[in-house]
Amino acid sequence: MNAPMRQAATAGTPVIAVENVTVRFGGIVALDGIEFDIHEGEILGLIGPNGAGKTTLFNCLSRLYTPNDGDIRFNGTSILGEPAHRIAGMGIGRTFQNVASFSNLSVRDNIRVGAHSASRSDPVSDALRLPWVRKGERDIDARVQELIDWLELNEVADLPVSGLPFGTQKRVEMARAMATEPKLLLLDEPAGGLNHDEVEELGKLIKMVRDEKGVTVLLVEHHMALVMSVSDRVVVLNFGRKIAEGTPEEVQKNPEVIAAYLGGDE
Ligand SMILES: Nc1ncnc2c1ncn2[C@@H]1O[C@H](COP(=O)(O)OP(=O)(O)OP(=O)(O)O)[C@@H](O)[C@H]1O
C-alpha cells in the first residue's frame, strides 16, 4: 500500500464495522461475537480452517443471512435493514465462489448485466425508451468497454463465456462485480479452481482493483499464499470465533493460528 492509502486506512469511519456478530443454526454457533473493522483502501483477508464461519460471515455481509445478534455498518450505517438486492446499489459488490456468469452470453453482455444492476432504470421508462434511458445505455456501454480495456478482455469480449479458460471466466466475474461500481468488493474464494499462474494473475488483479480504482476489498480465501501476499491485514476465525487479527507476518507467527491449522484438516 502506498503512503497516503496507509494513512487513510487508519483514519475515520471504517468502511465496514462488524460489531459483535453472532449467528446460530439451531444448536450450532457458527459465529460468536465477531468484531473487526475494514478501513478505506484496505485489502482485508478473512481466513480460517473448514467450518470456521467464513462463508457465514460473507453471507451476513452480502445480506443473505441476518445475524441473531450484533450489527454490520457500512460507512457508519447499519446494513441489516437492507434487503440483499439493495446491497449492490449501496456500493457493496461481490463475486461468487462458483463463477456466476451467464455462460451463453458474451463477456460484454455479462459485464453489462453488472452495470445494469447498478443503474436506476425502471421497466416503464425502458419500454418507452425515454431519452434519459438511451443516454443511460450509452453511458453503460462506455463503462462496460472501459472495464474490458482495463481487464484486457478485448480479444474475448464478444465470445460466449462458456468456452473461455477458467482464469478468464474469473476475470469476467471480477469485471461484472466492478461494473456495479462498488466502494467495497467482497471476494468469495476467488482462487478456487485456479492453477498457480492464474492465482498469481488474480493477486495482481486484486491489487489493481484497490490501487487503481480505490476499492476496499474483503478477501475470503483458503489459498494461504494469495491471502498473505495481497492482504494488508488478516482476520482469522476458528470454530466461529476470531482468534487473531494483524498483518500477514503477525498472524503467520501467532501460535493459536498455527495450532488451528495444524489441528484441522488443511
Ligand atoms: N445453513 C446452515 N445450517 C446449519 N449449519 C450451518 C449452515 N451453514 C453453516 N453451518 C455450520 O456453521 C459452521 C460455519 O460454517 P461456514 O460454512 O460458515 O464455515 P467456513 O469457514 O466457510 O467453512 P469452509 O471453509 O469449509 O467453507 C459450520 O459448523 C457449519 O457446519
The ligand as an ORCA input file, in Angstrom:
! r2SCAN-3c Opt
* xyz 0 1
  N     -27.172    -23.298      6.644
  C     -26.574    -23.909      7.677
  N     -27.272    -24.709      8.523
  C     -26.683    -25.305      9.579
  N     -25.368    -25.170      9.873
  C     -24.630    -24.408      9.062
  C     -25.182    -23.746      7.929
  N     -24.181    -23.046      7.320
  C     -23.069    -23.275      8.036
  N     -23.327    -24.076      9.080
  C     -22.355    -24.502     10.105
  O     -21.774    -23.329     10.625
  C     -20.382    -23.514     10.817
  C     -19.593    -22.497      9.973
  O     -19.720    -22.871      8.607
  P     -19.170    -21.974      7.390
  O     -19.647    -22.622      6.141
  O     -19.502    -20.554      7.600
  O     -17.592    -22.204      7.562
  P     -16.429    -21.871      6.511
  O     -15.325    -21.274      7.309
  O     -16.943    -21.096      5.377
  O     -16.006    -23.331      6.037
  P     -15.397    -23.824      4.612
  O     -14.009    -23.300      4.583
  O     -15.430    -25.311      4.760
  O     -16.267    -23.292      3.537
  C     -20.081    -24.967     10.472
  O     -20.158    -25.715     11.664
  C     -21.216    -25.334      9.535
  O     -21.494    -26.709      9.601
*
